[in-house]
């Protein structure tokens, strides 16, 4: 992202301004990424939770709980 050793406030603000999407708090960004990831994995596996869990590196029950609580 940068050639510098330190990411400055100006760089972050510049990136935020040039981005089309609003800058979200970390929790919102994490939740959005997680939801998108789970949807993508399930689409790839055609809704097969066991295959999706394996692809995501999770136990089936844990993956199912993630889906239930996220989507």
SEKOL-991110 format. One record per residue: residue in one letter; x, y, z of N, C-alpha, C in turn; residue number from 1. Coordinates in pm, 1 decimal, padded with zeros to 6 digits. Each point is the difference from the previous one (the first is absolute). Layout:
REM SEKOL-991110
<site><rest>A</rest><n_c1>X</n_c1><n_c2>Y</n_c2><n_c3>Z</n_c3><ca_c1>X</ca_c1><ca_c2>Y</ca_c2><ca_c3>Z</ca_c3><c_c1>X</c_c1><c_c2>Y</c_c2><c_c3>Z</c_c3><nr>NUM</nr></site>
...
This chain:
REM SEKOL-991110
<site><rest>X</rest><n_c1>00080.6</n_c1><n_c2>-00119.1</n_c2><n_c3>00000.0</n_c3><ca_c1>-00080.6</ca_c1><ca_c2>00119.1</ca_c2><ca_c3>00000.0</ca_c3><c_c1>00085.8</c_c1><c_c2>00126.8</c_c2><c_c3>00000.0</c_c3><nr>1</nr></site>
<site><rest>X</rest><n_c1>00116.5</n_c1><n_c2>-00010.4</n_c2><n_c3>00060.9</n_c3><ca_c1>00085.8</ca_c1><ca_c2>00117.8</ca_c2><ca_c3>00007.0</ca_c3><c_c1>00146.5</c_c1><c_c2>-00042.5</c_c2><c_c3>-00002.0</c_c3><nr>2</nr></site>
<site><rest>X</rest><n_c1>00085.0</n_c1><n_c2>00089.7</n_c2><n_c3>-00042.1</n_c3><ca_c1>00143.4</ca_c1><ca_c2>-00025.5</ca_c2><ca_c3>-00002.3</ca_c3><c_c1>00064.8</c_c1><c_c2>00035.2</c_c2><c_c3>00133.1</c_c3><nr>3</nr></site>
<site><rest>X</rest><n_c1>-00074.6</n_c1><n_c2>00067.2</n_c2><n_c3>00087.6</n_c3><ca_c1>00052.9</ca_c1><ca_c2>00048.0</ca_c2><ca_c3>00126.3</ca_c3><c_c1>-00007.1</c_c1><c_c2>-00107.4</c_c2><c_c3>00108.4</c_c3><nr>4</nr></site>
<site><rest>X</rest><n_c1>00084.1</n_c1><n_c2>00016.0</n_c2><n_c3>00103.5</n_c3><ca_c1>-00002.3</ca_c1><ca_c2>-00091.9</ca_c2><ca_c3>00113.8</ca_c3><c_c1>-00118.0</c_c1><c_c2>00026.5</c_c2><c_c3>00092.8</c_c3><nr>5</nr></site>
<site><rest>X</rest><n_c1>-00049.0</n_c1><n_c2>00122.1</n_c2><n_c3>-00000.9</n_c3><ca_c1>-00110.5</ca_c1><ca_c2>00039.2</ca_c2><ca_c3>00087.5</ca_c3><c_c1>-00115.8</c_c1><c_c2>00048.4</c_c2><c_c3>-00086.5</c_c3><nr>6</nr></site>
<site><rest>X</rest><n_c1>-00120.2</n_c1><n_c2>-00047.7</n_c2><n_c3>00032.0</n_c3><ca_c1>-00119.3</ca_c1><ca_c2>00047.6</ca_c2><ca_c3>-00070.0</ca_c3><c_c1>-00049.9</c_c1><c_c2>00122.7</c_c2><c_c3>00074.1</c_c3><nr>7</nr></site>
<site><rest>X</rest><n_c1>-00000.2</n_c1><n_c2>00111.9</n_c2><n_c3>-00067.9</n_c3><ca_c1>-00036.7</ca_c1><ca_c2>00127.1</ca_c2><ca_c3>00062.4</ca_c3><c_c1>-00150.8</c_c1><c_c2>00022.0</c_c2><c_c3>-00002.5</c_c3><nr>8</nr></site>
<site><rest>X</rest><n_c1>-00045.8</n_c1><n_c2>00090.4</n_c2><n_c3>00083.9</n_c3><ca_c1>-00141.2</ca_c1><ca_c2>00036.7</ca_c2><ca_c3>00003.3</ca_c3><c_c1>-00044.4</c_c1><c_c2>00054.4</c_c2><c_c3>-00136.4</c_c3><nr>9</nr></site>
<site><rest>X</rest><n_c1>00086.1</n_c1><n_c2>00077.4</n_c2><n_c3>-00062.7</n_c3><ca_c1>-00031.4</ca_c1><ca_c2>00055.8</ca_c2><ca_c3>-00131.2</ca_c3><c_c1>-00024.9</c_c1><c_c2>-00107.6</c_c2><c_c3>-00104.6</c_c3><nr>10</nr></site>
<site><rest>X</rest><n_c1>00079.7</n_c1><n_c2>-00105.4</n_c2><n_c3>00005.4</n_c3><ca_c1>-00019.0</ca_c1><ca_c2>-00110.3</ca_c2><ca_c3>-00095.3</ca_c3><c_c1>-00134.4</c_c1><c_c2>-00067.4</c_c2><c_c3>00021.3</c_c3><nr>11</nr></site>
<site><rest>X</rest><n_c1>-00034.7</n_c1><n_c2>-00022.3</n_c2><n_c3>00126.6</n_c3><ca_c1>-00128.5</ca_c1><ca_c2>-00063.4</ca_c2><ca_c3>00031.8</ca_c3><c_c1>-00114.4</c_c1><c_c2>00088.1</c_c2><c_c3>-00046.4</c_c3><nr>12</nr></site>
<site><rest>X</rest><n_c1>00008.0</n_c1><n_c2>00128.7</n_c2><n_c3>00029.3</n_c3><ca_c1>-00106.8</ca_c1><ca_c2>00091.9</ca_c2><ca_c3>-00040.6</ca_c3><c_c1>-00009.7</c_c1><c_c2>00010.1</c_c2><c_c3>-00151.5</c_c3><nr>13</nr></site>
<site><rest>X</rest><n_c1>00114.2</n_c1><n_c2>00000.2</n_c2><n_c3>-00067.6</n_c3><ca_c1>00001.1</ca_c1><ca_c2>00005.2</ca_c2><ca_c3>-00147.2</ca_c3><c_c1>-00068.8</c_c1><c_c2>-00123.8</c_c2><c_c3>-00055.3</c_c3><nr>14</nr></site>
<site><rest>X</rest><n_c1>00029.1</n_c1><n_c2>-00114.4</n_c2><n_c3>00055.0</n_c3><ca_c1>-00061.4</ca_c1><ca_c2>-00125.2</ca_c2><ca_c3>-00044.8</ca_c3><c_c1>-00149.6</c_c1><c_c2>00003.2</c_c2><c_c3>00025.7</c_c3><nr>15</nr></site>
<site><rest>X</rest><n_c1>-00038.5</n_c1><n_c2>00051.6</n_c2><n_c3>00114.8</n_c3><ca_c1>-00141.6</ca_c1><ca_c2>00009.0</ca_c2><ca_c3>00035.7</ca_c3><c_c1>-00073.8</c_c1><c_c2>00090.6</c_c2><c_c3>-00098.5</c_c3><nr>16</nr></site>
<site><rest>X</rest><n_c1>00061.1</n_c1><n_c2>00110.6</n_c2><n_c3>-00035.3</n_c3><ca_c1>-00063.9</ca_c1><ca_c2>00096.3</ca_c2><ca_c3>-00089.7</ca_c3><c_c1>-00014.1</c_c1><c_c2>-00057.4</c_c2><c_c3>-00140.7</c_c3><nr>17</nr></site>
<site><rest>X</rest><n_c1>00098.7</n_c1><n_c2>-00075.4</n_c2><n_c3>-00047.9</n_c3><ca_c1>-00005.7</ca_c1><ca_c2>-00052.9</ca_c2><ca_c3>-00135.9</ca_c3><c_c1>-00085.7</c_c1><c_c2>-00124.7</c_c2><c_c3>-00009.6</c_c3><nr>18</nr></site>
<site><rest>X</rest><n_c1>-00033.2</n_c1><n_c2>-00060.5</n_c2><n_c3>00112.6</n_c3><ca_c1>-00082.7</ca_c1><ca_c2>-00119.8</ca_c2><ca_c3>00000.0</ca_c3><c_c1>-00145.1</c_c1><c_c2>00037.8</c_c2><c_c3>-00028.4</c_c3><nr>19</nr></site>
<site><rest>X</rest><n_c1>-00069.6</n_c1><n_c2>-00085.4</n_c2><n_c3>-00072.9</n_c3><ca_c1>-00141.1</ca_c1><ca_c2>00022.9</ca_c2><ca_c3>-00031.1</ca_c3><c_c1>-00089.9</c_c1><c_c2>-00035.2</c_c2><c_c3>00118.8</c_c3><nr>20</nr></site>
<site><rest>X</rest><n_c1>00045.9</n_c1><n_c2>-00091.4</n_c2><n_c3>00085.2</n_c3><ca_c1>-00079.4</ca_c1><ca_c2>-00043.4</ca_c2><ca_c3>00113.9</ca_c3><c_c1>00036.3</c_c1><c_c2>00081.5</c_c2><c_c3>00123.3</c_c3><nr>21</nr></site>
<site><rest>X</rest><n_c1>-00099.5</n_c1><n_c2>00023.6</n_c2><n_c3>00087.3</n_c3><ca_c1>00032.1</ca_c1><ca_c2>00072.6</ca_c2><ca_c3>00123.6</ca_c3><c_c1>00091.2</c_c1><c_c2>-00083.1</c_c2><c_c3>00090.4</c_c3><nr>22</nr></site>
<site><rest>X</rest><n_c1>00082.1</n_c1><n_c2>00067.1</n_c2><n_c3>00075.7</n_c3><ca_c1>00091.6</ca_c1><ca_c2>-00065.7</ca_c2><ca_c3>00092.6</ca_c3><c_c1>-00080.6</c_c1><c_c2>-00050.9</c_c2><c_c3>00117.6</c_c3><nr>23</nr></site>
<site><rest>X</rest><n_c1>00009.5</n_c1><n_c2>-00130.1</n_c2><n_c3>00027.4</n_c3><ca_c1>-00078.9</ca_c1><ca_c2>-00061.4</ca_c2><ca_c3>00106.1</ca_c3><c_c1>00087.1</c_c1><c_c2>-00025.8</c_c2><c_c3>00122.7</c_c3><nr>24</nr></site>
<site><rest>X</rest><n_c1>-00063.9</n_c1><n_c2>-00003.3</n_c2><n_c3>00117.3</n_c3><ca_c1>00073.6</ca_c1><ca_c2>-00044.1</ca_c2><ca_c3>00119.5</ca_c3><c_c1>00045.4</c_c1><c_c2>-00144.9</c_c2><c_c3>-00019.0</c_c3><nr>25</nr></site>
<site><rest>X</rest><n_c1>00104.8</n_c1><n_c2>-00039.5</n_c2><n_c3>00071.7</n_c3><ca_c1>00059.0</ca_c1><ca_c2>-00132.8</ca_c2><ca_c3>-00016.3</ca_c3><c_c1>-00102.6</c_c1><c_c2>-00111.3</c_c2><c_c3>00015.4</c_c3><nr>26</nr></site>
<site><rest>X</rest><n_c1>-00085.8</n_c1><n_c2>00005.8</n_c2><n_c3>00101.3</n_c3><ca_c1>-00098.1</ca_c1><ca_c2>-00106.9</ca_c2><ca_c3>00021.8</ca_c3><c_c1>-00093.5</c_c1><c_c2>-00012.6</c_c2><c_c3>-00118.9</c_c3><nr>27</nr></site>
<site><rest>X</rest><n_c1>-00049.4</n_c1><n_c2>00112.5</n_c2><n_c3>-00051.4</n_c3><ca_c1>-00088.8</ca_c1><ca_c2>-00003.5</ca_c2><ca_c3>-00117.0</ca_c3><c_c1>00071.8</c_c1><c_c2>-00057.5</c_c2><c_c3>-00121.6</c_c3><nr>28</nr></site>
<site><rest>X</rest><n_c1>00123.9</n_c1><n_c2>00042.1</n_c2><n_c3>-00022.4</n_c3><ca_c1>00077.4</ca_c1><ca_c2>-00049.3</ca_c2><ca_c3>-00113.4</ca_c3><c_c1>00024.9</c_c1><c_c2>-00150.1</c_c2><c_c3>00012.3</c_c3><nr>29</nr></site>
<site><rest>X</rest><n_c1>00033.8</n_c1><n_c2>-00045.4</n_c2><n_c3>00121.2</n_c3><ca_c1>00024.3</ca_c1><ca_c2>-00142.6</ca_c2><ca_c3>00024.8</ca_c3><c_c1>-00127.5</c_c1><c_c2>-00080.2</c_c2><c_c3>-00023.3</c_c3><nr>30</nr></site>
<site><rest>X</rest><n_c1>-00111.7</n_c1><n_c2>00048.8</n_c2><n_c3>00052.5</n_c3><ca_c1>-00128.0</ca_c1><ca_c2>-00069.8</ca_c2><ca_c3>-00016.8</ca_c3><c_c1>-00039.3</c_c1><c_c2>-00008.3</c_c2><c_c3>-00148.0</c_c3><nr>31</nr></site>
<site><rest>X</rest><n_c1>00019.6</n_c1><n_c2>00108.1</n_c2><n_c3>-00073.6</n_c3><ca_c1>-00033.0</ca_c1><ca_c2>00001.5</ca_c2><ca_c3>-00142.9</ca_c3><c_c1>00087.9</c_c1><c_c2>-00097.7</c_c2><c_c3>-00077.3</c_c3><nr>32</nr></site>
<site><rest>X</rest><n_c1>00131.2</n_c1><n_c2>-00001.0</n_c2><n_c3>00033.3</n_c3><ca_c1>00090.8</ca_c1><ca_c2>-00093.0</ca_c2><ca_c3>-00066.3</ca_c3><c_c1>-00040.4</c_c1><c_c2>-00143.6</c_c2><c_c3>00030.6</c_c3><nr>33</nr></site>
<site><rest>X</rest><n_c1>-00028.3</n_c1><n_c2>-00028.5</n_c2><n_c3>00128.2</n_c3><ca_c1>-00034.5</ca_c1><ca_c2>-00135.8</ca_c2><ca_c3>00041.0</ca_c3><c_c1>-00127.1</c_c1><c_c2>-00047.7</c_c2><c_c3>-00071.4</c_c3><nr>34</nr></site>
<site><rest>X</rest><n_c1>-00100.8</n_c1><n_c2>00086.6</n_c2><n_c3>-00007.6</n_c3><ca_c1>-00124.0</ca_c1><ca_c2>-00036.8</ca_c2><ca_c3>-00068.3</ca_c3><c_c1>00026.5</c_c1><c_c2>-00029.8</c_c2><c_c3>-00147.3</c_c3><nr>35</nr></site>
<site><rest>X</rest><n_c1>00074.9</n_c1><n_c2>00087.0</n_c2><n_c3>-00065.4</n_c3><ca_c1>00032.5</ca_c1><ca_c2>-00017.9</ca_c2><ca_c3>-00140.7</ca_c3><c_c1>00079.4</c_c1><c_c2>-00128.8</c_c2><c_c3>-00021.6</c_c3><nr>36</nr></site>
<site><rest>X</rest><n_c1>00095.9</n_c1><n_c2>-00026.1</n_c2><n_c3>00087.7</n_c3><ca_c1>00081.8</ca_c1><ca_c2>-00120.8</ca_c2><ca_c3>-00008.6</ca_c3><c_c1>-00087.0</c_c1><c_c2>-00124.8</c_c2><c_c3>00011.3</c_c3><nr>37</nr></site>
<site><rest>X</rest><n_c1>-00088.5</n_c1><n_c2>-00002.8</n_c2><n_c3>00098.9</n_c3><ca_c1>-00086.3</ca_c1><ca_c2>-00117.1</ca_c2><ca_c3>00019.9</ca_c3><c_c1>-00092.7</c_c1><c_c2>-00022.2</c_c2><c_c3>-00118.8</c_c3><nr>38</nr></site>
<site><rest>X</rest><n_c1>-00056.5</n_c1><n_c2>00107.7</n_c2><n_c3>-00052.2</n_c3><ca_c1>-00086.8</ca_c1><ca_c2>-00011.5</ca_c2><ca_c3>-00117.3</ca_c3><c_c1>00078.8</c_c1><c_c2>-00055.1</c_c2><c_c3>-00118.5</c_c3><nr>39</nr></site>
<site><rest>X</rest><n_c1>00120.8</n_c1><n_c2>00051.6</n_c2><n_c3>-00022.0</n_c3><ca_c1>00083.7</ca_c1><ca_c2>-00046.7</ca_c2><ca_c3>-00110.9</ca_c3><c_c1>00034.7</c_c1><c_c2>-00148.1</c_c2><c_c3>00014.3</c_c3><nr>40</nr></site>
<site><rest>X</rest><n_c1>00039.3</n_c1><n_c2>-00040.5</n_c2><n_c3>00120.8</n_c3><ca_c1>00036.1</ca_c1><ca_c2>-00140.9</ca_c2><ca_c3>00022.6</ca_c3><c_c1>-00121.0</c_c1><c_c2>-00090.5</c_c2><c_c3>-00024.7</c_c3><nr>41</nr></site>
<site><rest>X</rest><n_c1>-00115.9</n_c1><n_c2>00041.7</n_c2><n_c3>00049.3</n_c3><ca_c1>-00120.9</ca_c1><ca_c2>-00081.2</ca_c2><ca_c3>-00020.3</ca_c3><c_c1>-00038.1</c_c1><c_c2>-00005.8</c_c2><c_c3>-00147.9</c_c3><nr>42</nr></site>
<site><rest>X</rest><n_c1>00017.0</n_c1><n_c2>00109.4</n_c2><n_c3>-00071.9</n_c3><ca_c1>-00029.3</ca_c1><ca_c2>-00000.2</ca_c2><ca_c3>-00144.1</ca_c3><c_c1>00094.5</c_c1><c_c2>-00093.8</c_c2><c_c3>-00073.9</c_c3><nr>43</nr></site>
<site><rest>X</rest><n_c1>00128.7</n_c1><n_c2>00006.2</n_c2><n_c3>00034.0</n_c3><ca_c1>00098.7</ca_c1><ca_c2>-00087.5</ca_c2><ca_c3>-00064.1</ca_c3><c_c1>-00035.8</c_c1><c_c2>-00147.0</c_c2><c_c3>00023.4</c_c3><nr>44</nr></site>
<site><rest>X</rest><n_c1>-00046.9</n_c1><n_c2>-00029.4</n_c2><n_c3>00121.7</n_c3><ca_c1>-00032.2</ca_c1><ca_c2>-00138.9</ca_c2><ca_c3>00037.4</ca_c3><c_c1>-00146.8</c_c1><c_c2>-00034.3</c_c2><c_c3>-00025.2</c_c3><nr>45</nr></site>
<site><rest>X</rest><n_c1>-00069.3</n_c1><n_c2>00086.8</n_c2><n_c3>-00072.9</n_c3><ca_c1>-00140.4</ca_c1><ca_c2>-00021.5</ca_c2><ca_c3>-00036.9</ca_c3><c_c1>-00087.6</c_c1><c_c2>-00031.0</c_c2><c_c3>00121.4</c_c3><nr>46</nr></site>
<site><rest>X</rest><n_c1>00026.4</n_c1><n_c2>00070.8</n_c2><n_c3>00110.9</n_c3><ca_c1>-00081.2</ca_c1><ca_c2>-00012.9</ca_c2><ca_c3>00119.9</ca_c3><c_c1>00033.4</c_c1><c_c2>-00117.9</c_c2><c_c3>00089.1</c_c3><nr>47</nr></site>
<site><rest>X</rest><n_c1>00098.4</n_c1><n_c2>-00079.6</n_c2><n_c3>-00037.8</n_c3><ca_c1>00038.4</ca_c1><ca_c2>-00115.8</ca_c2><ca_c3>00081.8</ca_c3><c_c1>00083.7</c_c1><c_c2>00049.8</c_c2><c_c3>00118.5</c_c3><nr>48</nr></site>
<site><rest>X</rest><n_c1>-00060.8</n_c1><n_c2>-00002.9</n_c2><n_c3>00118.3</n_c3><ca_c1>00064.4</ca_c1><ca_c2>00054.8</ca_c2><ca_c3>00119.1</ca_c3><c_c1>00125.4</c_c1><c_c2>-00078.2</c_c2><c_c3>00037.2</c_c3><nr>49</nr></site>
<site><rest>X</rest><n_c1>-00003.7</n_c1><n_c2>-00131.7</n_c2><n_c3>-00014.5</n_c3><ca_c1>00117.9</ca_c1><ca_c2>-00081.1</ca_c2><ca_c3>00034.2</ca_c3><c_c1>00119.3</c_c1><c_c2>00036.1</c_c2><c_c3>-00087.7</c_c3><nr>50</nr></site>
<site><rest>X</rest><n_c1>-00023.1</n_c1><n_c2>00013.4</n_c2><n_c3>-00130.6</n_c3><ca_c1>00108.3</ca_c1><ca_c2>00037.6</ca_c2><ca_c3>-00091.9</ca_c3><c_c1>00047.6</c_c1><c_c2>00142.6</c_c2><c_c3>00026.8</c_c3><nr>51</nr></site>
<site><rest>X</rest><n_c1>-00094.8</n_c1><n_c2>00089.5</n_c2><n_c3>00026.7</n_c3><ca_c1>00035.3</ca_c1><ca_c2>00139.4</ca_c2><ca_c3>00027.1</ca_c3><c_c1>00083.7</c_c1><c_c2>00009.8</c_c2><c_c3>00127.0</c_c3><nr>52</nr></site>
<site><rest>X</rest><n_c1>-00037.7</n_c1><n_c2>-00075.4</n_c2><n_c3>00101.9</n_c3><ca_c1>00075.5</ca_c1><ca_c2>00001.3</ca_c2><ca_c3>00125.6</ca_c3><c_c1>00142.5</c_c1><c_c2>-00049.8</c_c2><c_c3>-00022.9</c_c3><nr>53</nr></site>
<site><rest>X</rest><n_c1>00012.6</n_c1><n_c2>-00106.1</n_c2><n_c3>-00076.8</n_c3><ca_c1>00133.5</ca_c1><ca_c2>-00054.2</ca_c2><ca_c3>-00028.7</ca_c3><c_c1>00084.3</c_c1><c_c2>00101.9</c_c2><c_c3>-00075.7</c_c3><nr>54</nr></site>
<site><rest>X</rest><n_c1>-00060.0</n_c1><n_c2>00064.1</n_c2><n_c3>-00098.9</n_c3><ca_c1>00071.1</ca_c1><ca_c2>00101.4</ca_c2><ca_c3>-00078.4</ca_c3><c_c1>00043.1</c_c1><c_c2>00117.4</c_c2><c_c3>00088.1</c_c3><nr>55</nr></site>
<site><rest>X</rest><n_c1>-00083.5</n_c1><n_c2>00035.8</n_c2><n_c3>00097.4</n_c3><ca_c1>00030.5</ca_c1><ca_c2>00112.0</ca_c2><ca_c3>00089.9</ca_c3><c_c1>00091.4</c_c1><c_c2>-00039.9</c_c2><c_c3>00115.5</c_c3><nr>56</nr></site>
<site><rest>X</rest><n_c1>00028.0</n_c1><n_c2>-00130.0</n_c2><n_c3>00011.6</n_c3><ca_c1>00087.5</ca_c1><ca_c2>-00045.6</ca_c2><ca_c3>00107.2</ca_c3><c_c1>-00067.3</c_c1><c_c2>-00000.1</c_c2><c_c3>00136.0</c_c3><nr>57</nr></site>
<site><rest>X</rest><n_c1>-00130.3</n_c1><n_c2>-00024.7</n_c2><n_c3>00001.9</n_c3><ca_c1>-00077.4</ca_c1><ca_c2>-00001.1</ca_c2><ca_c3>00124.4</ca_c3><c_c1>-00069.3</c_c1><c_c2>-00134.6</c_c2><c_c3>00016.5</c_c3><nr>58</nr></site>
<site><rest>X</rest><n_c1>-00033.0</n_c1><n_c2>-00031.8</n_c2><n_c3>00125.8</n_c3><ca_c1>-00086.6</ca_c1><ca_c2>-00115.3</ca_c2><ca_c3>00024.0</ca_c3><c_c1>-00139.3</c_c1><c_c2>00034.9</c_c2><c_c3>-00051.5</c_c3><nr>59</nr></site>
<site><rest>X</rest><n_c1>-00072.2</n_c1><n_c2>-00101.5</n_c2><n_c3>-00047.0</n_c3><ca_c1>-00131.7</ca_c1><ca_c2>00024.1</ca_c2><ca_c3>-00058.3</ca_c3><c_c1>-00091.6</c_c1><c_c2>00073.7</c_c2><c_c3>00097.1</c_c3><nr>60</nr></site>
<site><rest>X</rest><n_c1>-00005.6</n_c1><n_c2>-00044.2</n_c2><n_c3>00125.3</n_c3><ca_c1>-00088.5</ca_c1><ca_c2>00062.8</ca_c2><ca_c3>00098.9</ca_c3><c_c1>00039.3</c_c1><c_c2>00145.7</c_c2><c_c3>00024.2</c_c3><nr>61</nr></site>
<site><rest>X</rest><n_c1>00129.2</n_c1><n_c2>00026.3</n_c2><n_c3>00007.1</n_c3><ca_c1>00046.7</ca_c1><ca_c2>00137.7</ca_c2><ca_c3>00020.3</ca_c3><c_c1>-00033.9</c_c1><c_c2>00087.0</c_c2><c_c3>-00120.6</c_c3><nr>62</nr></site>
<site><rest>X</rest><n_c1>00017.3</n_c1><n_c2>-00055.4</n_c2><n_c3>-00119.1</n_c3><ca_c1>-00031.9</ca_c1><ca_c2>00073.6</ca_c2><ca_c3>-00122.2</ca_c3><c_c1>-00149.1</c_c1><c_c2>00030.0</c_c2><c_c3>-00005.7</c_c3><nr>63</nr></site>
<site><rest>X</rest><n_c1>-00081.6</n_c1><n_c2>-00100.0</n_c2><n_c3>00032.9</n_c3><ca_c1>-00144.9</ca_c1><ca_c2>00018.9</ca_c2><ca_c3>-00000.9</ca_c3><c_c1>-00040.0</c_c1><c_c2>00110.6</c_c2><c_c3>00098.2</c_c3><nr>64</nr></site>
<site><rest>X</rest><n_c1>00061.1</n_c1><n_c2>00000.9</n_c2><n_c3>00118.9</n_c3><ca_c1>-00028.4</ca_c1><ca_c2>00106.0</ca_c2><ca_c3>00097.9</ca_c3><c_c1>00038.5</c_c1><c_c2>00136.9</c_c2><c_c3>-00055.0</c_c3><nr>65</nr></site>
<site><rest>X</rest><n_c1>00114.1</n_c1><n_c2>00008.9</n_c2><n_c3>-00068.0</n_c3><ca_c1>00040.5</ca_c1><ca_c2>00125.8</ca_c2><ca_c3>-00062.2</ca_c3><c_c1>-00104.5</c_c1><c_c2>00047.1</c_c2><c_c3>-00100.1</c_c3><nr>66</nr></site>
<site><rest>X</rest><n_c1>-00044.6</n_c1><n_c2>-00091.7</n_c2><n_c3>-00083.5</n_c3><ca_c1>-00100.1</ca_c1><ca_c2>00034.2</ca_c2><ca_c3>-00101.6</ca_c3><c_c1>-00130.2</c_c1><c_c2>00044.9</c_c2><c_c3>00066.7</c_c3><nr>67</nr></site>
<site><rest>X</rest><n_c1>-00042.9</n_c1><n_c2>-00074.9</n_c2><n_c3>00099.0</n_c3><ca_c1>-00125.0</ca_c1><ca_c2>00029.6</ca_c2><ca_c3>00069.6</ca_c3><c_c1>00006.0</c_c1><c_c2>00137.3</c_c2><c_c3>00067.1</c_c3><nr>68</nr></site>
<site><rest>X</rest><n_c1>00114.0</n_c1><n_c2>00035.6</n_c2><n_c3>00055.3</n_c3><ca_c1>00013.7</ca_c1><ca_c2>00126.2</ca_c2><ca_c3>00072.9</ca_c3><c_c1>00041.0</c_c1><c_c2>00117.7</c_c2><c_c3>-00087.7</c_c3><nr>69</nr></site>
<site><rest>X</rest><n_c1>00040.6</n_c1><n_c2>-00026.5</n_c2><n_c3>-00123.9</n_c3><ca_c1>00053.4</ca_c1><ca_c2>00105.2</ca_c2><ca_c3>-00085.4</ca_c3><c_c1>-00092.0</c_c1><c_c2>00036.2</c_c2><c_c3>-00114.3</c_c3><nr>70</nr></site>
<site><rest>X</rest><n_c1>-00059.0</n_c1><n_c2>-00098.8</n_c2><n_c3>-00061.1</n_c3><ca_c1>-00079.2</ca_c1><ca_c2>00024.5</ca_c2><ca_c3>-00122.0</ca_c3><c_c1>-00145.6</c_c1><c_c2>00017.9</c_c2><c_c3>00032.7</c_c3><nr>71</nr></site>
